[in-house]
Amino acid sequence: MTLWQNYLRPKNLSEAMDAFADAPRPLLPIAGGTDLLLDLEQGRHSPIQTLVDVTSIRELTLLEQRGNELFIGAAVPVNRVARDPLTVRHAQALTEACNLIAGPQVRNVATLGGNVAHALPAADGTIALLALNVTAEIVSANGARRISFKDLFLGPGKSSIKQGEELIVGFHIPIPNLPTPNYQSASCFQRIMRPQGVALPILNCAVWLERENDTIKDIRIAVGPGGGTPFRATKAEDTLRGGSLNEATFESALEALLAQAHFRTSARRAGADYRRHILSGLFGDTLKSAWERAGIG
């Protein structure tokens, strides 16, 4: 069975855009292909005429610090993201999420861009990136642009990227410019999953916070699946921002999170009520770990 008719491997973004403009359609980019190839083989994806392999495009394979940002190309394998000293230092939640994606063999080829482009509301890499306040770089025939990370998603499995016209180049993660030694920032990612260990999580959570002594100066919380798109718990963030972390503030934040999130029932993973029930422990552990990592001394 032939899954596609044409396979192109552009060497740079200009060649990729030429392929997008001229190659026979339907057309899709491919990097790791760990989801796409299975979907094509098992008939879960409509037929494709052209695959455009983006793994030789330098801009998509970079992982580097650029001033006060960390840039991760969309075609960087998640195993490299998990192990690189720059991500370990500046994006610990992302390294923890990438270490939990599928198994070691898949992580060697699966890419961060593919994890995001699949647009699942509980994808581990996606939830971590949301908490890290990422912006995405997109390229098309009209040039490159940067958009807010949350604007990539329209619904479960639905991306705002125009298929066959736009390509995710990579992700820009801000590196905080901390004003004094009393300020520290840290992040954490945790999830609850079935014992098999390679399926999507029952529930996952990422927290980034900036701490000044015993005060939470800023915080971002992402939970999956908390809705039809990757979910930021902005009400819980408002509850915690400016205060200290204690039992009372945690309970208030948990109440705000439960009121804002819209958990859904999955026949293969968990019911909405069960997800609500286990959220307290997962959120509490993730928040506490980020708080302690940002401690001074």
N, C-alpha and C positions, 0 to 999 in steps of 0.2 A: 504494500500500500504506500503510495506517494503522499507525503504529508505537505509538501510544498513543491513549487516548480523552479524557483530561482533562489539562490543563496549568494548574497553580496557581502563583501567585507571591506567597507570603506576605511581609509587610513587616517582621515581627519573629519572634522565636523562639516567642512565644505562638501566633501564627497558624500557624507551621509545625507546632507540636505538635497544634493543632486539625486541621490537614490530615491529619497522620499518623493521628489518631484517627478521622476521619470520612470521608475521601475513599475512593472505590472502590479496591479492591485487585485485583491486586498493585500496589504503590506503591514508587517510588524517588525519592530526591532527585537533583537534577541541578544542576551549576554550569557547568563548561566543556563537559562532555559529549563530550570528544574520544575517549574509549574507549567509553563507554556507547552513544552514537548509532551508532557503527560496529557494535558487537555486536548491537544491535537490528536494524539494517538488513541485516546479513549472517546473521541467524538464529542467532548464537552465544549469545543471551540469550533466556530465556523471555519470552512476551508481557507487556507492562506496560499496566495500565489508567490509572494516574495518574503523572505526573511532577510533582515539587514543586521548582520553581526557587528556589534559596536565595541567588541573587546579590544580592537586594535587602535581605537581612538584615544590618544594620550590624555585629553582633557577629562575623559570619563574614568580613567584609571589612577588619577592622582589622589594622594592622601597627604595633605601638607598644611602647615600653619601659614596663614596669610595675615600678618598683622594681628589684629584682635579677633580673628576668626579662624576656625578650623574648617578646611574644605575636604569633603569626602566625595570622590567621583561616584557616579551612579553605577558604574561597572566594577567597582571594587568588591571582591568577594567578602562575604560576611566574616569568614574566618580571619582574614587580614584585618578587618575592622576590630574584631575582638582582641587581637593580639598587639596591635600597633601601640608603641609607647605614647604617641600623641593622644589617641582616643582613651587609653587607660588613664592618662593624666587629666584630660579636659572633658571627657564624656563617659564617665564610668557606667552610667545607666545604659548607654548604648552598647558598651562592651559586654555587659551582663546579658542584655537582650540577645545580642548576636550569638553568644555562647549557648543559648537555649533554642536557637532555630534548628529544627530538624536534627539530623545526626552529623557526625564529623565529615563524612564523604560529601554530603549535600552542601555543608557550609564551605567546603573548599571551592565550589563553583557557583553557588547561589549568590546573588548580588544584592546590595542594599537598595539599589534602584528598582530591582524586580520586586523586592518585598514591599516597597511603597506603591509601585505601579499596580500591583494586584488589588489595592484599595480595600483590603479587608479591615473592618473596624477594630480587630483585636490582633493584628499582625505585630509581633514583638518589636521588630525594628522601628516600625511606624509609631508605636506608642512611646518608645524611648525618645525618638526624634521630636515628637510633639512636646514632651516635657522640656526638651532642651532649647525650645524657641527657635527652631530652624527656619531658614528661608531656602526655597528650592530655586535652582537656576534652570531655566527652560530655554531651548533653542528651537527656532523655526526658520523658514525662509526669510522672515522679516528681521532676524537677528536674535540676540540673547536678551533675556529679561529675568528678573527675580520676582518671585511671588511668595506670599505667606504660605507656610506649609499646609495649614488647614484648608487653603483654597484648592488643593490638589484633589479633594474628595467631594463627590456628589451623593454617594449612597453606597450600600454594601456592594463591593465589586465594581463600582462605577467611578472612574477617574475623570477629572476635568481635562486631562491631556488629550489633545485632538489626535486621534489615531491616524498614523500615516502622515502627519503634518508636523507634530512637535515631538521633542525628545528631551527627557530629563538628563541634564549634564551632571548635576551633583547637588550637594547640600552644604549650606554654610551654617556652621554652629558658632554662635557668639562666645567669645572667651571673656568673662567678666573682668573689668578693670576695677579691682577692689581698692577703695580709697585709703584704707589704713590696715595695718596688720591685724586689727581686731575683727576685720571682715574676712569671712571665708565662705566659699560656696562648694557644694557637693551634690551628687545625684545618686539615685539608686533605682534599680529595676528588679521586680520580683513577679512571679506568676504562680498560679495553681493549675496543675494539669493532671490528666489521667496517668496512671502508672506506665503506660506504653512509652510516653515521653517524647514522641515525635509529632503528635497532632497539635492543632491549634489549642491555645490555652482555654481552660474554663473561665479564667479571669486573670488579667494582668494589670500591673500598676507601675508607673514611673513617677518619681518625685525629684525635682530639682529645687534647691533652696539656697538662699544667701543668708548667712547668719552673722550678726554682730553681738558677740558675747552671748547673752541669753535671749536675744530678740530675733525673730524671723523678719528680716528686712524685706525679702521678696521670696516668692514661691510659685512653682508651677506643678500641677498635678494632672496626670493623664491616666485614664482607666479604659480598658478594653474588655469586652465590648460594652460601652456605656450608651450607645445609640447607633444610628445608622451609619455614622462616620466616626473616625477617631475622636475621642471625647476628652475635652479639657474641663476639669471640675473647677470652674471659675468661682462659684459660690463658696466652695470649701477654701479656696485660695484666699478669698476676701476675709473669711473668718479667721484664718491663721496669720495673715500678713500684719506685722506690727506688734505681735504679741509673743509670748513665750510658749514653749511646748510643754503642756501639762495635761492631766486627765480631763480637766474641764474644757480646755480649748480643743483637744482632740475630739471629744464627744460632740462639741458644737460643729466642728468641721465634718465629722462623719454624718451627722444629721443633714447638713447642707448638701453633702455629696449624694446621699440617698434620695434627697428631694429633687435634685437636678438630673441625675442619671436616669436613663430609660433602658433597663436591662431586658433582654429578650430571652425567650426559651429556645433552645436548640435541642432537637430530638437526639442528636448524637453526642452532645457535650453536657449540657446542664440546663435546668429550668431557671426562670427569672428569680423565683423566690429563693432558690438555693444560692444563686449568685449574690443576692442581697445579704443572705445570711453569712456568707464567708468573707464578705468585703471588709468587715471590721478588722479581722486578723491580718489580712493581706495589706490593707491600707496602713494599719498601725505599724506593722513590721517595716514596710518600705519607708514610711515617714521617719520612724525612729532611726533607721540606718542612715538616711541622708542627714538628719540632724546631728548624729554622732560623728559622722565623717567630716562635717563642717565645724566641729568643735576646735577650739584653740588649744595648742599645746599637745 
